[in-house]
Amino acid sequence: MASAYGFARLTFPVHMKCEPYHFYNSLLVGLSIGGLLQFSGLAVLLAVVGGMLAMLLTVVLGHFMRRQAGLPVLGLPFVLV
């Protein structure tokens, strides 16, 4: 989750507000990787990259789904990652 927050601060414009649901899926990805894999450098790297990818998908899909269909994004990026 910290990697997703850092990624958001580095890549998104300052005026874009980070909502709590942007980080929900990155937390789910990190917890699932931590529960499935033994602790190692590769598992940490996979959790960091997966968390960033899940956060990015949450923002992009959330924007698209809200504008086009009026639906919340919720757990879809977690399932995709």
VENURSUL-V968961 format. One record per pair of residues at least 24 apart in sequence whose C-alpha atoms are under 7 Angstrom apart, sorted by the first residue. I is the first residue (numbers start at 0). GAP is how many residues later the second one is. Records with the same first field share a line. If there is no record, write none. Layout:
BEGIN
I: GAP, GAP
END
This chain:
BEGIN
0: 25, 26, 50
2: 45, 48, 49
3: 47, 48, 51
6: 45
21: 33, 36, 37
22: 32
24: 29, 30, 50, 52, 53
25: 25, 26, 28, 29
26: 24
27: 50
28: 49
49: 31
53: 24, 27
END
